[in-house]
């Protein structure tokens, strides 16, 4: 065997790995769609429409939140019990992300004069990590894990 040949992953192992991380992979795809929707709406409102970045961020965040919650509830985690409580939890997590991104946008755009689209791009990784962690532990946790002992 050639020592420089790349190691191959058996198809069975790859399928097992994908199955083990199924929710994360679907969450990432849905999140990617939500980001495209968020940034698209934000870009249309902030640049050609001339809306202030903070107001554009408010609208784009709300639109992407509805898309992401619905998609994750139905397609990914398949949890439709306690839908109102889960939506409120998701909205709270989104609200926390919104506050973080809005504060960052205000500092970047108004304080440091960073272009609105570049500033939005800087906020995305911070908000992604924050919201994934909070949603995983609260919003989409199985009902039994959320019940007080």
C-alpha positions in Angstrom: 0.0 0.0 0.0 1.3 3.5 -0.9 1.9 5.5 2.3 1.0 8.7 0.4 -2.4 7.5 -0.8 -5.3 9.3 0.8 -7.3 7.3 3.3 -10.8 6.5 2.0 -13.9 6.4 4.1 -16.1 3.3 3.6 -19.6 4.3 2.4 -21.1 2.5 5.4 -19.1 4.6 7.8 -20.0 7.8 5.9 -23.7 6.9 6.1 -23.4 6.2 9.9 -21.6 9.5 10.4 -24.3 11.4 8.5 -27.0 9.6 10.4 -25.5 10.4 13.7 -25.3 14.1 12.8 -28.5 14.2 10.8 -30.2 17.0 12.9 -27.1 19.1 12.7 -26.7 18.7 8.9 -30.4 19.5 8.3 -30.1 22.4 10.8 -27.2 23.7 8.8 -29.0 23.5 5.5 -32.1 25.2 6.9 -29.9 27.8 8.6 -28.1 28.4 5.3 -31.5 29.0 3.6 -32.5 31.3 6.4 -29.2 33.2 6.1 -29.7 33.6 2.4 -33.3 34.8 3.0 -32.1 37.1 5.9 -29.2 38.7 3.9 -31.3 39.0 0.7 -34.2 40.8 2.4 -31.6 42.9 4.4 -29.7 43.8 1.2 -32.8 44.8 -0.7 -34.0 47.0 2.2 -30.7 48.5 3.3 -29.1 49.2 -0.1 -31.6 50.0 -3.0 -34.4 51.0 -0.6 -32.1 53.0 1.5 -33.6 51.8 4.8 -31.3 52.2 7.9 -29.5 49.0 8.5 -31.0 48.5 12.0 -34.5 48.7 10.6 -33.7 46.5 7.6 -32.2 44.0 10.1 -35.4 44.0 12.1 -37.5 43.0 9.1 -35.0 40.5 7.6 -34.6 38.8 11.0 -38.3 38.3 11.4 -38.8 36.9 7.9 -35.9 34.4 8.4 -37.1 33.5 11.9 -40.5 32.4 10.6 -38.9 30.3 7.8 -36.3 28.7 10.1 -38.7 27.8 12.9 -41.3 26.3 10.6 -38.7 24.3 8.6 -36.8 23.0 11.7 -40.0 22.1 13.5 -41.6 20.2 10.7 -38.7 18.9 8.5 -35.8 18.6 11.0 -36.7 17.9 14.6 -40.3 16.8 13.7 -41.6 18.4 16.9 -45.1 19.8 16.7 -46.1 19.4 20.4 -46.2 22.5 22.5 -45.8 24.5 19.3 -46.7 27.8 20.9 -44.2 27.3 23.7 -41.6 26.2 21.2 -42.2 29.2 18.9 -42.0 31.6 21.9 -38.7 29.9 22.9 -37.4 30.2 19.3 -38.6 33.8 19.1 -36.7 34.6 22.4 -33.5 33.0 21.0 -34.0 34.9 17.8 -34.6 38.1 19.8 -31.3 37.5 21.7 -29.5 37.0 18.3 -31.3 40.1 17.0 -30.1 42.2 19.9 -26.5 41.0 19.5 -26.6 41.6 15.7 -28.3 45.0 16.0 -25.7 46.2 18.6 -22.9 45.0 16.4 -24.4 46.7 13.4 -24.9 50.0 15.2 -21.2 49.9 16.3 -19.9 48.7 12.9 -22.0 50.9 10.7 -22.6 54.1 12.7 -19.4 54.0 14.8 -16.8 52.4 12.6 -18.4 53.3 9.2 -18.2 49.7 7.9 -20.3 49.1 4.7 -23.8 47.8 5.7 -23.4 44.5 3.9 -19.9 43.8 5.3 -21.2 44.6 8.8 -24.0 42.1 8.3 -21.5 39.5 7.3 -19.5 40.1 10.4 -22.5 39.5 12.6 -23.5 36.2 11.1 -21.0 33.8 12.6 -21.5 35.2 16.1 -25.3 35.0 15.9 -25.2 31.5 14.3 -23.1 30.0 17.1 -25.2 31.7 19.8 -28.6 30.7 18.4 -27.6 27.1 17.5 -26.4 26.5 21.1 -29.5 28.1 22.7 -32.0 26.4 20.3 -30.4 23.0 20.7 -30.7 23.2 24.4 -34.1 24.7 24.7 -36.4 25.1 21.7 -36.0 21.7 20.0 -35.1 19.7 23.1 -37.4 16.7 23.6 -40.3 17.5 25.9 -39.1 15.1 28.6 -35.8 17.0 28.9 -37.6 20.3 29.4 -39.9 19.2 32.2 -38.7 20.2 35.7 -37.8 17.3 38.0 
